[in-house]
Amino acid sequence: MKQELISALTELLPPGRVIVDGPEVDRLSKDFFWYSPVLEKLLKDKSAEVAVRPSSREEISTVISFACLNQIPMSVRGAGTGNYGQCIPLKGGILLDLGGMDRSIQITTQGTAICEPGVRLVAIEEAARAAGWELRCYPSTYVKASVGGFLAGGSGGIGSITYGALRDNETVRSITIMTMEASPREVKLTGNDLFKSLHAWGTTGIIVEVEIALGPKKDWAQIAVSFDDWDSCFTYCETMARDESFSKRLVTCFEWPIPSYFTPLLKWVSPGKALAFFEVADSELERFKGTVEKSGGSISLSVPYAPGRRRVQLSDYTWNHTTLWALKFDPSLTYLQLGFLPDKVRDQFKALKAKFGDEIIWHVEFVKSAGVVTPGSLPVVRFTNEARLQEMIDFCATIEVGVANPHINYLQGSGRWRPDDAKVTAKREFDPNGLLNPGKMLGLQSEAEMVAKKD
């Protein structure tokens, strides 16, 4: 069957589109799922049978029609920088690699970017800055990450301290998808309909074009500040995150020993001390440094903006890159994704530390949600076994700490599931036979399965 599948696709598509090399297909079938020891065990042997790299909507439509007519499952890959196995095929089939859909970037005079899904976020940032704009938010993987993959599998990142997550403030203006039907349709989603595809892991349609809002360009200075203890570090970061007089793109703080994992930065790290990273507007740098002096912190790095990537990029050590540096240091470490209540966060910190001690090491990213600055945490966790990890997750629920569980491989537990079931409705509407990334949305049956059950 695999050879028949390859032969049929090769006849349908131009030369070079069908990828049959086993190791390459396996590589394209994976993301950074190994951040989680749970997902590592679950997904390490999963792979597509064949990969296809289309370069046009027409070619995507051809592959969809073929898959639907032959009832072949299909998963979609952006750049493979996700952490939850979002793109990993659970049932083999075709892996649709959208990396070839990366040629078109249009920066509009209204301050939006219209792009093909495979365009790298760094390319959008460069094009936007040339026109006086910049990305509102982006992940720490933005050099490699694609815009389609970010919208399908991500949620926020650098810039979220000002603009919130992707779902906030109309940052995503439209997503155009192609339906998983024998005669594929193009559907442009806007407004509340965006949630049918936003953070849907490619289960409800294939993204073929996006429009995202940009922000006015600023030159961002970078500052690293050390503190004697975690409490003083967090308190200062919380104060600055809430201070509207400063323009900010990043507010991040780390409990020791996380700073020791950042080997390229060790000359700016003080042993035993907590560390905070900031990006603030160049024009506000000197005033910002004055607040550090009053806080008892010590500035170890302070550099004004430089174009491109000519200087150290502190953002390369934040968000999920923090976890990557921790894993490089000690492969037995992993992480969680936690949301705290702003008015109870210190009590929640204390409760978790009292229960688990140094099994949880704090890493906090400040974001703005519905106008409220909120501390979100991606703590480094010392992994012993799955039962202990689940105990941590269950305990969080008892103290009102939200968990977006990065150790599961289905959407309902990912932290972005809406109670209105918009994604379920979209799945029925746009993928009636359940062929897109099957197994990633729980409790669903395809129309064919339901008919068979009735018979």
GIRA-V502693 format. One record per residue. N is the residue number from 1. RES is the residue in one letter. OMEGA is omega as a letter, one per 20 degrees, with the letter a starting at -180 (999 if undefined). NEAR is the number of other ideal C-beta (glycine too) atoms within 12 Angstrom. Layout:
# GIRA-V502693
N/RES/OMEGA/NEAR
N/RES/OMEGA/NEAR
This chain:
# GIRA-V502693
1/M/a/14
2/K/a/20
3/Q/r/13
4/E/r/15
5/L/r/31
6/I/a/27
7/S/a/16
8/A/r/25
9/L/r/39
10/T/r/21
11/E/a/15
12/L/a/27
13/L/r/31
14/P/a/18
15/P/r/12
16/G/a/16
17/R/a/30
18/V/a/35
19/I/a/32
20/V/a/26
21/D/a/13
22/G/r/17
23/P/r/13
24/E/r/19
25/V/r/31
26/D/r/25
27/R/a/21
28/L/a/35
29/S/a/39
30/K/r/36
31/D/a/43
32/F/a/34
33/F/a/33
34/W/r/26
35/Y/a/38
36/S/r/35
37/P/r/27
38/V/r/31
39/L/r/34
40/E/a/29
41/K/a/18
42/L/a/22
43/L/a/35
44/K/a/19
45/D/a/17
46/K/a/32
47/S/r/30
48/A/r/40
49/E/a/33
50/V/r/42
51/A/r/43
52/V/r/44
53/R/a/33
54/P/r/40
55/S/r/27
56/S/r/23
57/R/r/26
58/E/r/20
59/E/r/30
60/I/r/42
61/S/r/27
62/T/a/30
63/V/r/43
64/I/a/40
65/S/r/27
66/F/a/35
67/A/a/42
68/C/a/33
69/L/a/19
70/N/r/22
71/Q/r/24
72/I/r/35
73/P/a/34
74/M/r/48
75/S/a/51
76/V/r/58
77/R/r/47
78/G/r/44
79/A/r/39
80/G/a/34
81/T/r/39
82/G/a/44
83/N/a/46
84/Y/a/41
85/G/a/42
86/Q/a/46
87/C/a/45
88/I/a/44
89/P/r/41
90/L/a/32
91/K/r/24
92/G/r/28
93/G/a/39
94/I/r/50
95/L/a/46
96/L/a/53
97/D/a/43
98/L/r/46
99/G/r/35
100/G/r/32
101/M/a/40
102/D/a/30
103/R/a/18
104/S/r/25
105/I/r/35
106/Q/r/22
107/I/a/30
108/T/r/20
109/T/r/12
110/Q/r/16
111/G/r/24
112/T/r/28
113/A/r/41
114/I/a/31
115/C/r/43
116/E/a/34
117/P/a/48
118/G/a/41
119/V/r/42
120/R/a/34
121/L/r/45
122/V/r/33
123/A/r/29
124/I/r/43
125/E/a/40
126/E/r/24
127/A/a/28
128/A/a/34
129/R/r/25
130/A/a/18
131/A/r/22
132/G/a/16
133/W/r/27
134/E/r/39
135/L/r/46
136/R/r/40
137/C/a/43
138/Y/a/48
139/P/r/44
140/S/r/39
141/T/a/35
142/Y/r/36
143/V/a/23
144/K/a/29
145/A/r/43
146/S/a/44
147/V/r/50
148/G/r/51
149/G/r/44
150/F/a/45
151/L/a/53
152/A/a/52
153/G/a/49
154/G/r/45
155/S/a/41
156/G/r/45
157/G/r/40
158/I/a/46
159/G/a/42
160/S/r/42
161/I/r/46
162/T/a/37
163/Y/a/33
164/G/a/30
165/A/a/37
166/L/a/40
167/R/a/32
168/D/r/27
169/N/r/25
170/E/r/23
171/T/r/38
172/V/a/45
173/R/r/30
174/S/r/29
175/I/r/43
176/T/a/33
177/I/r/43
178/M/a/44
179/T/a/35
180/M/a/46
181/E/a/27
182/A/r/20
183/S/a/14
184/P/r/32
185/R/r/24
186/E/a/24
187/V/r/28
188/K/a/24
189/L/r/34
190/T/r/20
191/G/a/16
192/N/r/17
193/D/r/28
194/L/a/37
195/F/r/29
196/K/a/36
197/S/a/47
198/L/a/46
199/H/r/40
200/A/r/46
201/W/r/47
202/G/a/51
203/T/a/46
204/T/r/43
205/G/r/47
206/I/r/50
207/I/r/51
208/V/r/43
209/E/r/37
210/V/r/43
211/E/a/33
212/I/r/46
213/A/r/31
214/L/r/41
215/G/r/33
216/P/a/19
217/K/r/26
218/K/r/29
219/D/a/22
220/W/r/39
221/A/r/33
222/Q/a/40
223/I/r/44
224/A/a/41
225/V/r/40
226/S/r/33
227/F/a/31
228/D/a/21
229/D/a/21
230/W/a/35
231/D/a/21
232/S/r/25
233/C/a/40
234/F/a/36
235/T/r/26
236/Y/a/37
237/C/r/42
238/E/r/30
239/T/a/28
240/M/r/39
241/A/a/36
242/R/a/23
243/D/a/23
244/E/a/15
245/S/r/14
246/F/r/33
247/S/a/31
248/K/r/39
249/R/a/44
250/L/r/43
251/V/a/44
252/T/r/50
253/C/a/47
254/F/r/45
255/E/r/37
256/W/j/28
257/P/a/28
258/I/r/42
259/P/a/43
260/S/r/27
261/Y/a/30
262/F/a/34
263/T/r/15
264/P/a/18
265/L/a/29
266/L/r/21
267/K/r/14
268/W/a/29
269/V/r/31
270/S/a/28
271/P/r/16
272/G/a/17
273/K/r/29
274/A/a/39
275/L/r/48
276/A/r/53
277/F/r/51
278/F/r/46
279/E/r/43
280/V/a/39
281/A/r/29
282/D/a/24
283/S/a/16
284/E/a/28
285/L/a/29
286/E/r/19
287/R/r/21
288/F/r/36
289/K/r/27
290/G/r/17
291/T/r/26
292/V/a/32
293/E/a/16
294/K/a/13
295/S/a/26
296/G/r/20
297/G/a/35
298/S/a/26
299/I/r/30
300/S/r/31
301/L/r/34
302/S/a/29
303/V/r/26
304/P/a/24
305/Y/r/27
306/A/a/15
307/P/r/15
308/G/a/13
309/R/a/17
310/R/r/11
311/R/r/18
312/V/r/23
313/Q/a/33
314/L/r/40
315/S/r/39
316/D/a/32
317/Y/a/40
318/T/a/46
319/W/a/44
320/N/r/42
321/H/r/42
322/T/r/45
323/T/r/39
324/L/r/31
325/W/r/33
326/A/a/34
327/L/r/26
328/K/a/19
329/F/a/21
330/D/a/19
331/P/r/17
332/S/r/16
333/L/r/33
334/T/a/41
335/Y/r/42
336/L/r/46
337/Q/a/40
338/L/r/37
339/G/a/35
340/F/r/38
341/L/a/22
342/P/a/25
343/D/a/14
344/K/a/19
345/V/a/32
346/R/r/22
347/D/r/17
348/Q/r/33
349/F/a/33
350/K/a/21
351/A/r/24
352/L/r/35
353/K/r/23
354/A/a/15
355/K/a/21
356/F/r/28
357/G/a/14
358/D/r/20
359/E/r/27
360/I/a/39
361/I/a/37
362/W/r/44
363/H/a/47
364/V/r/47
365/E/r/51
366/F/r/44
367/V/r/42
368/K/a/31
369/S/a/29
370/A/r/13
371/G/a/15
372/V/r/20
373/V/a/30
374/T/r/32
375/P/r/40
376/G/a/41
377/S/r/41
378/L/a/46
379/P/r/43
380/V/a/39
381/V/r/45
382/R/a/25
383/F/r/32
384/T/r/17
385/N/a/17
386/E/a/21
387/A/r/12
388/R/r/23
389/L/r/32
390/Q/r/22
391/E/r/21
392/M/a/36
393/I/r/32
394/D/r/18
395/F/r/25
396/C/a/32
397/A/a/18
398/T/a/15
399/I/r/28
400/E/r/20
401/V/r/32
402/G/r/27
403/V/r/34
404/A/a/32
405/N/r/35
406/P/a/38
407/H/r/35
408/I/a/33
409/N/r/37
410/Y/a/30
411/L/a/38
412/Q/r/25
413/G/a/24
414/S/r/35
415/G/r/29
416/R/a/33
417/W/a/28
418/R/a/23
419/P/r/10
420/D/r/13
421/D/a/21
422/A/a/30
423/K/r/41
424/V/r/27
425/T/a/22
426/A/r/36
427/K/r/37
428/R/a/27
429/E/a/25
430/F/a/37
431/D/a/45
432/P/r/28
433/N/r/31
434/G/a/33
435/L/a/45
436/L/r/49
437/N/a/45
438/P/r/35
439/G/a/30
440/K/r/42
441/M/a/35
442/L/r/20
443/G/a/15
444/L/r/30
445/Q/r/20
446/S/r/24
447/E/r/20
448/A/r/17
449/E/r/17
450/M/r/15
451/V/r/12
452/A/a/11
453/K/r/10
454/K/a/9
455/D/999/7
